[in-house]
Amino acid sequence: GSADLAPSNLTLWSGSKAINEDTAGNYIHYGVREFGMTAIANGISLHGGFLPYTSTFLMFVEYARNAVRMAALMKQRQVMVYTHDSIGLGEDGPTHQPVEQVASLRVTPNMSTWRPCDQVESAVAWKYGVERQDGPTALILSRQNLAQQERTEAQLANIARGGYVLKDCAGQPELIFIATGSEVELAVAAWEKLTAEGVKARVVSMPSTDAFDKQDAAYRESVLPKAVSARVAVEAGIADYWFKYVGLNGAIVGMTTFGESAPAELLFEEFGFTVENVIARAKALL
């Protein structure tokens, strides 16, 4: 169900049937009660027999925080769909623009957090959440339309590993972009321009840091070789989280303040989420 945002969260589907006087349905319209929704879903999960999914805007996870934490603490199955995930939601302004929320979910023990960049990664994230037996899964989705990325069969198989090489060069790269969600297409655009200039660059899409961290050392090294220290993380969320992947000498194109009220395209430009800025930050490392 959803906390009064089903049309915006796009969580209604053709088989949805609201639960009201007729209790035979499968969709609960919770109203404006994010904490109650998440706590009720915990109870449904504890009862067994159902896999509940809940949904609201990512910013409103703050209202649900204790129940989200309890789901993780109790290792209860629940798929939490959080949409409108960044300054990309635009004119609603900083009260509704998430900045630190994704990082807070990522550092919650037992929580698996996914921020997919397109329909394919979204499907893999849903599959992961449905199949997971030992805790909740948060799906972080954008409001704006995102570009569909091309992949090989091997790349498709590696999405479930949480992080994988989306674009690459011949031989060892001299620069690695790490991006999630709506910023993957930005990293790809920067990669295309740098590749045309002769720079050996790689783009790593990392929809789930926790899934990636669980991979064996050999796989993680194949994606992020220790020998390549020139790394740029690109995500429209709090910047500090990414130092664990780029190192203290890497660069992060991220948020260090709250957002502002303006059209999304102007906000992305204002906060440095442009191909030109990403390339400039990358070249400064070479």
Steps between C-alpha positions, in 0.01 A plus 500: 500500500588868510475787746263719298733507198407196291457694170833680550688192622354295210446206735152413378500218245237326289438240770465750785182478704449740788428366847201681653173348615595209273807351667576272205716764331878526482569877511475727804450874462666601825437873484758749627657267756844384389594362842172313535533358149849366559415365846188326367709346221741373767206332670386343173853369444523365856167322454635322193345396173529840332779720368392860567621795296458860609554826316539873550733781397858440616496819709214358706707204617575741786143454625534120478851482646436294815295238317761483223769440762288235672448317170877482460560412865248215483622395153146512368421474131356820358559684173505874565444706185630856537453729200588864421853431619697823451506866399362362174147541638542874445277781619373339823829619646735386775225386738415227250843439342690209659871553561621280786224236493658245264825499698305448823325198351827359368662509844201334671598142595306226317349749252565444130478826305470524121507813283454374142581704190236362262221245454737204483680579826159572657377153403813340645455701821139388532602138442769534767250640749240233429749215531679634808416309818703676770394865511334797330594648162472869412450596135605859431335629182510832313214723396648600164534282192835320472688373197499126435852356502625234257652186651646164406374175650799497735420852620137404556611211717727725704235757596394277790855529636421859588774661291633419155691643206250671270745676264867415459820551303764269358740390770529655844312829546673811625173642633185346650158662534268351764136604473151399606144568390433813299870593492610190309403659169704806601806283566447321168486834315825609666657163414404540134667840473815395683525182295482710184792703639705186550456463877472138614195516723247263657146549631387288794127495569450422868127467573563323833811566705410234757459232233832604345679494835389137549674385181832318525822697488584383148176635354529831684857536375388428143251788521704746708871414460707626791763622254256756357480782752347760268134450587197727478171415672188668363176494699238764581520418871730577789858492374681369809369144463711437189845549648510128584502430124698790355751542784615826653668599174196434284228743393129502579232686308228498762301709744654681796202726576122480491332564166311800364168567332539517122440285191701178517723580203606830660569332833720233343701774330522709817629209707754386243325202345609583147719317251741793500547498877532122522769508230681788670504314832629189322777678310623657823588148617699403190 
